[in-house]
Amino acid sequence: MNRIVVVGASAAGLAAAETLRREGYDGTLTLVGDEPLAPYDRPPLSKQVLSAEWEPERLILRPAADLAALDLDLRLGVAATGLELTDRVVRLADGAQLPYDGLVLATGVRPRRLPGEGAHVLRTLDDALTLREQLRFGVRLVIVGAGFLGAEAAAVARRLGAHVTLLEPAPVPLAHAVGTRVGELLTRAHVDRGVDLRCGVRVSEVTEDGVRLANGEIVEADEVLVAVGSRPNTEWLESSGLPLGDGVVCDEYCEVARNVYAAGDVARWYNPLFGTSMRIEHRTNAAEQGMAAARNLLREDARKPFAPVPYFWSDQYDMKIQAYGHLRGHDEVAVVEGELAERRFVAVYRTGERVAGVLSVGMPPKVIRQWRQAIATGTAWEEAVRVAAAVGEG
């Protein structure tokens, strides 16, 4: 291959570019990003940046010298607008056309929005800095969506002295992902710190005064943050002929089409470890998948399935939340160590007859890492829980 294009100057895109060079690729390597900034880290946006503990400079993933060493044809501040699969050309918003022999798609996601004007979202550095300016003591902040992003923002805002109202359509926030008992426990931390949590309510629009609920009620606010999930950035690919469906649909090698691979938040791939397709919006997965896609693109005769045990973390107040595996769609949850009420525990998740996931709050990393191996090897549920019970009794 003489020309490889990576679309998306994200954690996944940067990981792909670095891996290509590390694996010996010395041809033309173009990295395209729609933001004008060099690749930066996103998880701190809703935590350290929003709280003003970090300034933007700390987010940059690689110093300028390290980027220069990659010898990239760097195209920042310009979005990809189309893909000609037959001609192998990527079209850019500035009119440029980039021919390629190999292509990595890492265009990520964007926030879902609600009708109306004036609400904040939290995806880019500009988003975080704009909201940060408004989080002064006493400001009334309504957050729509009590998932991990909304919960992290709520924790920061309360710590800064804002009055926070958290609106969630589900009866229990995060229950679909972590189970009802764990969801209730994580939610209680917000209520205990003065967050006005309202579950089972739907927001129809953002207004000048706050938000309007589906029943017509106005919840007043000085600022509104919408954190109701995201959409994969695939519109630019709709006429390309690539398979799309809640992301770019890939096989177990992250391949979409001949010499076209996808990685990161935009990629929906088949994970053979769990026997299902998944699209994961976690920082660790983005980097690992970017590396895997790059290696498979270069090693056509020695490709390896991308079969990770996904990992994510969240910081809320004094709670350090960590999880491994595929928790969604689980059949059972068992607390195998600690106590939910003390916010210090390990919960294990069953899907079918195997251990599929684990989540901990307030526990040392080594405790949860022990369960990662059980997930990676497909350990039978009965065996894993029996061993855990024996250890606990000992």
C-alpha positions as CSV (number, residue, x, y, z in Angstrom):
1,M,0.0,0.0,0.0
2,N,1.3,3.4,-0.9
3,R,-1.5,5.6,0.5
4,I,-3.5,5.1,3.7
5,V,-6.2,7.5,4.9
6,V,-7.4,7.6,8.5
7,V,-10.6,9.6,8.9
8,G,-11.1,10.8,12.4
9,A,-8.3,12.5,14.5
10,S,-9.6,10.8,17.6
11,A,-8.1,8.4,20.1
12,A,-8.9,5.6,17.7
13,G,-7.6,7.4,14.7
14,L,-4.4,8.4,16.4
15,A,-3.9,4.8,17.7
16,A,-4.3,3.5,14.1
17,A,-1.8,6.0,12.7
18,E,0.8,5.3,15.3
19,T,0.3,1.5,14.9
20,L,0.7,1.8,11.1
21,R,4.1,3.5,11.5
22,R,5.2,1.2,14.3
23,E,4.4,-1.8,12.2
24,G,6.7,-0.5,9.4
25,Y,4.3,1.3,7.0
26,D,6.3,4.1,5.3
27,G,3.9,5.3,2.7
28,T,1.7,8.4,2.6
29,L,-0.4,8.5,5.8
30,T,-3.2,11.1,5.9
31,L,-5.1,11.8,9.2
32,V,-8.3,13.8,8.8
33,G,-10.1,15.6,11.7
34,D,-13.1,17.8,11.6
35,E,-12.0,19.7,14.7
36,P,-9.0,22.2,14.3
37,L,-7.2,20.7,17.3
38,A,-4.7,17.9,17.4
39,P,-6.0,14.6,18.9
40,Y,-7.0,15.0,22.5
41,D,-8.5,13.0,25.3
42,R,-12.3,13.2,25.9
43,P,-13.1,11.4,29.2
44,P,-11.7,14.3,31.3
45,L,-14.1,16.8,29.6
46,S,-16.9,15.8,32.0
47,K,-14.7,15.6,35.0
48,Q,-11.3,17.4,35.4
49,V,-11.9,20.0,32.6
50,L,-15.5,20.8,33.6
51,S,-14.4,21.3,37.2
52,A,-11.4,23.5,36.1
53,E,-8.9,21.1,37.7
54,W,-7.3,20.7,34.3
55,E,-6.6,23.2,31.6
56,P,-7.0,22.2,27.9
57,E,-3.2,21.6,27.4
58,R,-3.4,18.5,29.6
59,L,-5.7,16.8,27.1
60,I,-3.4,16.7,24.1
61,L,-2.7,13.0,23.4
62,R,0.7,13.6,21.9
63,P,3.2,16.5,21.9
64,A,3.7,18.3,18.6
65,A,7.1,16.6,18.2
66,D,5.7,13.2,18.5
67,L,3.0,13.9,15.9
68,A,5.7,15.4,13.6
69,A,7.7,12.2,14.0
70,L,4.8,10.2,12.5
71,D,5.3,12.1,9.2
72,L,1.5,12.6,8.7
73,D,-0.4,14.4,6.0
74,L,-2.5,16.1,8.7
75,R,-5.8,17.6,7.6
76,L,-7.4,19.2,10.7
77,G,-10.5,21.4,10.8
78,V,-12.0,19.8,7.7
79,A,-14.7,17.1,7.7
80,A,-15.0,14.2,5.4
81,T,-18.1,14.5,3.3
82,G,-18.2,11.4,1.1
83,L,-16.6,8.2,0.1
84,E,-16.2,6.7,-3.4
85,L,-15.7,3.0,-2.7
86,T,-15.1,2.0,-6.3
87,D,-12.6,4.8,-7.1
88,R,-11.1,4.6,-3.5
89,V,-11.4,8.3,-2.8
90,V,-12.4,10.3,0.3
91,R,-14.0,13.7,-0.3
92,L,-13.4,16.5,2.1
93,A,-15.5,19.6,2.9
94,D,-12.8,21.9,1.5
95,G,-13.2,20.2,-1.9
96,A,-10.1,18.0,-1.6
97,Q,-10.2,14.4,-2.8
98,L,-7.9,11.9,-1.1
99,P,-7.1,8.7,-3.0
100,Y,-6.3,5.7,-0.8
101,D,-5.2,2.1,-0.9
102,G,-6.2,1.5,2.7
103,L,-8.8,3.3,4.8
104,V,-9.6,3.4,8.5
105,L,-12.9,5.0,9.6
106,A,-12.8,6.5,13.1
107,T,-15.3,9.4,12.9
108,G,-16.8,8.8,16.4
109,V,-20.1,10.0,17.5
110,R,-22.0,13.3,18.2
111,P,-24.5,14.1,20.9
112,R,-28.2,13.6,20.4
113,R,-30.1,16.9,20.9
114,L,-33.6,18.0,21.8
115,P,-35.9,20.4,20.1
116,G,-35.3,24.0,21.1
117,E,-32.3,26.3,21.4
118,G,-29.7,27.2,24.0
119,A,-28.9,23.8,25.6
120,H,-25.4,22.6,26.2
121,V,-24.0,19.3,25.1
122,L,-20.7,17.7,26.2
123,R,-18.6,16.1,23.5
124,T,-15.8,18.5,22.5
125,L,-13.4,20.7,24.3
126,D,-15.3,23.8,23.3
127,D,-18.5,22.2,24.8
128,A,-16.8,21.6,28.1
129,L,-15.2,25.1,28.4
130,T,-18.5,26.8,27.4
131,L,-20.4,24.9,30.1
132,R,-17.6,25.4,32.6
133,E,-17.9,29.2,32.3
134,Q,-21.5,28.9,33.5
135,L,-21.1,26.6,36.5
136,R,-20.8,29.3,39.1
137,F,-22.1,29.0,42.7
138,G,-25.9,29.1,42.8
139,V,-26.6,28.6,39.1
140,R,-29.7,26.4,38.4
141,L,-28.6,23.5,36.1
142,V,-31.0,21.0,34.5
143,I,-29.4,17.9,33.2
144,V,-31.5,15.8,30.8
145,G,-30.3,12.2,31.0
146,A,-28.9,10.4,34.1
147,G,-26.5,8.1,32.3
148,F,-22.8,8.1,33.1
149,L,-22.1,11.4,31.3
150,G,-25.0,13.2,32.9
151,A,-24.1,11.8,36.3
152,E,-20.5,12.9,36.0
153,A,-21.5,16.4,35.1
154,A,-24.0,16.5,37.9
155,A,-21.3,15.5,40.4
156,V,-19.0,18.2,39.2
157,A,-21.8,20.8,39.2
158,R,-22.9,20.0,42.8
159,R,-19.3,20.2,44.0
160,L,-19.1,23.7,42.4
161,G,-22.2,24.8,44.3
162,A,-24.8,24.6,41.4
163,H,-28.4,23.6,42.0
164,V,-28.8,20.5,39.9
165,T,-32.0,18.9,38.6
166,L,-31.4,15.6,36.9
167,L,-34.2,14.4,34.6
168,E,-34.4,10.7,33.5
169,P,-37.1,8.9,31.5
170,A,-36.4,5.5,33.0
171,P,-37.7,4.4,36.4
172,V,-34.1,3.7,37.5
173,P,-31.1,5.4,35.9
174,L,-28.6,3.0,34.3
175,A,-30.7,0.0,35.1
176,H,-30.6,-1.2,31.5
177,A,-26.8,-1.3,31.7
178,V,-25.9,-2.2,35.3
179,G,-29.1,-3.6,36.8
180,T,-31.7,-2.1,39.0
181,R,-30.0,-2.6,42.4
182,V,-26.7,-1.1,41.2
183,G,-28.5,1.7,39.3
184,E,-30.4,2.6,42.5
185,L,-27.2,2.6,44.5
186,L,-25.3,4.9,42.1
187,T,-28.3,7.2,41.9
188,R,-28.6,7.5,45.7
189,A,-25.2,9.1,45.8
190,H,-26.6,12.1,43.9
191,V,-29.8,12.4,46.0
192,D,-27.7,12.3,49.2
193,R,-25.7,15.3,47.9
194,G,-28.8,17.4,47.1
195,V,-29.4,16.7,43.4
196,D,-33.1,16.9,42.6
197,L,-33.6,13.6,40.7
198,R,-36.8,13.1,38.8
199,C,-37.2,9.7,37.1
200,G,-39.9,8.6,34.8
201,V,-40.2,12.0,33.1
202,R,-39.7,12.9,29.5
203,V,-38.5,16.2,28.2
204,S,-40.1,17.4,25.0
205,E,-38.1,20.6,24.3
206,V,-35.6,23.1,25.6
207,T,-37.2,26.6,26.3
208,E,-35.9,30.0,27.2
209,D,-36.8,29.3,30.8
210,G,-35.5,25.7,31.1
211,V,-37.1,22.6,29.7
212,R,-40.7,21.6,29.0
213,L,-41.8,18.1,30.0
214,A,-44.1,15.9,28.0
215,N,-46.9,16.7,30.4
216,G,-46.4,20.4,29.7
217,E,-44.7,21.3,33.0
218,I,-41.8,23.7,32.8
219,V,-38.7,22.9,34.8
220,E,-36.9,26.2,35.2
221,A,-33.1,26.5,34.7
222,D,-30.4,29.0,34.0
223,E,-28.5,26.4,32.0
224,V,-29.5,23.1,30.4
225,L,-27.2,20.2,29.6
226,V,-28.6,17.5,27.3
227,A,-26.9,14.1,27.9
228,V,-29.3,11.7,26.2
229,G,-26.9,9.6,24.2
230,S,-25.2,9.9,20.9
231,R,-25.4,9.2,17.2
232,P,-22.5,7.6,15.1
233,N,-21.1,9.9,12.6
234,T,-22.0,7.9,9.5
235,E,-24.1,10.3,7.4
236,W,-21.1,11.1,5.2
237,L,-21.0,7.4,4.2
238,E,-24.7,6.9,3.4
239,S,-24.1,6.9,-0.4
240,S,-20.9,4.9,-0.2
241,G,-22.5,1.4,-0.2
242,L,-20.9,0.5,3.1
243,P,-23.1,-1.4,5.6
244,L,-24.5,1.0,8.2
245,G,-26.6,0.3,11.2
246,D,-26.1,2.2,14.5
247,G,-22.5,2.6,13.3
248,V,-20.3,1.2,10.6
249,V,-21.0,-2.5,10.5
250,C,-17.8,-4.6,10.6
251,D,-16.8,-8.3,11.0
252,E,-14.6,-9.7,13.8
253,Y,-11.5,-8.2,12.1
254,C,-13.0,-4.7,12.1
255,E,-13.2,-4.9,8.3
256,V,-16.1,-3.2,6.6
257,A,-15.1,-3.7,2.9
258,R,-11.9,-4.6,1.1
259,N,-9.1,-2.7,2.7
260,V,-11.6,-0.6,4.7
261,Y,-11.6,-0.9,8.4
262,A,-13.4,0.9,11.3
263,A,-12.5,1.6,14.9
264,G,-13.7,3.5,18.0
265,D,-17.1,4.8,18.8
266,V,-18.4,4.6,15.2
267,A,-17.6,0.9,14.7
268,R,-20.1,-1.8,15.3
269,W,-18.2,-5.1,15.1
270,Y,-18.8,-8.7,15.9
271,N,-17.0,-9.6,19.1
272,P,-16.4,-13.4,19.1
273,L,-15.7,-13.4,22.8
274,F,-19.3,-12.6,23.6
275,G,-20.8,-14.0,20.3
276,T,-22.6,-10.7,19.5
277,S,-22.1,-7.4,17.7
278,M,-21.4,-4.4,19.8
279,R,-20.5,-0.7,19.5
280,I,-18.6,0.7,22.5
281,E,-18.1,4.3,23.4
282,H,-15.2,3.8,25.8
283,R,-11.8,5.4,25.7
284,T,-9.9,2.2,26.2
285,N,-11.7,0.4,23.5
286,A,-11.1,3.2,21.0
287,A,-7.3,2.9,21.4
288,E,-7.3,-0.9,21.3
289,Q,-9.6,-1.1,18.3
290,G,-7.6,1.5,16.4
291,M,-4.5,-0.6,16.9
292,A,-6.3,-3.8,15.9
293,A,-7.8,-2.3,12.7
294,A,-4.4,-0.9,11.6
295,R,-2.6,-4.3,12.1
296,N,-5.3,-6.2,10.3
297,L,-5.2,-3.7,7.4
298,L,-1.5,-4.3,7.0
299,R,-1.5,-8.0,7.7
300,E,-4.0,-9.4,5.2
301,D,-2.6,-13.0,5.6
302,A,-2.2,-12.9,9.4
303,R,-5.3,-11.0,10.7
304,K,-6.6,-11.6,14.2
305,P,-10.1,-11.2,15.5
306,F,-10.7,-8.2,17.7
307,A,-12.1,-9.9,20.8
308,P,-11.5,-7.6,23.8
309,V,-12.9,-7.6,27.3
310,P,-14.3,-4.0,27.3
311,Y,-13.3,-1.7,30.2
312,F,-14.7,1.6,31.4
313,W,-14.6,3.8,34.4
314,S,-16.5,6.7,35.9
315,D,-15.7,9.1,38.7
316,Q,-18.7,10.6,40.6
317,Y,-18.1,12.4,43.9
318,D,-15.9,10.0,46.0
319,M,-17.0,7.0,44.0
320,K,-14.6,5.3,41.6
321,I,-16.6,3.0,39.3
322,Q,-14.9,0.4,37.2
323,A,-16.3,-2.3,34.9
324,Y,-15.1,-5.0,32.6
325,G,-17.1,-7.0,30.1
326,H,-20.4,-6.7,28.4
327,L,-23.0,-5.8,31.0
328,R,-25.9,-4.9,28.8
329,G,-28.6,-7.6,28.3
330,H,-27.5,-9.5,31.4
331,D,-29.7,-12.2,33.0
332,E,-28.5,-11.9,36.6
333,V,-26.4,-9.8,39.0
334,A,-24.7,-11.0,42.1
335,V,-22.8,-9.0,44.7
336,V,-19.8,-11.2,45.5
337,E,-17.8,-8.8,47.7
338,G,-18.5,-5.8,49.9
339,E,-21.9,-4.1,50.5
340,L,-24.0,-2.0,48.2
341,A,-25.1,0.2,51.1
342,E,-21.5,1.1,51.8
343,R,-20.8,2.0,48.2
344,R,-17.9,-0.5,48.3
345,F,-18.6,-3.7,46.4
346,V,-18.0,-6.0,43.5
347,A,-21.0,-7.0,41.4
348,V,-20.7,-9.8,38.8
349,Y,-23.1,-10.2,35.8
350,R,-24.3,-13.4,34.2
351,T,-25.4,-13.7,30.6
352,G,-26.6,-17.2,29.7
353,E,-24.4,-19.6,31.7
354,R,-21.2,-17.6,31.7
355,V,-19.7,-14.6,33.5
356,A,-20.2,-11.7,31.2
357,G,-19.2,-8.7,33.2
358,V,-18.1,-7.2,36.5
359,L,-18.5,-3.8,38.1
360,S,-16.9,-2.4,41.3
361,V,-17.3,0.7,43.3
362,G,-14.7,1.8,45.8
363,M,-12.5,-1.3,45.4
364,P,-8.8,-1.6,44.6
365,P,-8.1,-2.3,40.9
366,K,-6.6,-5.7,41.6
367,V,-9.9,-6.9,42.9
368,I,-11.8,-6.3,39.7
369,R,-8.9,-7.4,37.5
370,Q,-9.3,-10.9,39.0
371,W,-12.7,-11.1,37.4
372,R,-11.5,-9.9,34.1
373,Q,-9.8,-13.2,33.5
374,A,-13.0,-15.1,34.3
375,I,-14.8,-13.0,31.6
376,A,-11.9,-13.5,29.1
377,T,-12.0,-17.3,29.5
378,G,-15.8,-17.6,29.5
379,T,-15.9,-19.1,33.0
380,A,-19.1,-20.8,33.9
381,W,-21.3,-18.8,36.2
382,E,-21.9,-21.5,38.8
383,E,-18.1,-22.2,39.1
384,A,-17.2,-18.5,39.4
385,V,-19.8,-17.6,42.0
386,R,-19.0,-20.8,44.0
387,V,-15.3,-19.9,44.1
388,A,-16.1,-16.3,45.1
389,A,-18.3,-17.5,47.9
390,A,-15.7,-19.9,49.2
391,V,-13.0,-17.1,49.2
392,G,-15.4,-14.8,51.0
393,E,-16.1,-17.4,53.7
394,G,-12.4,-18.1,54.1
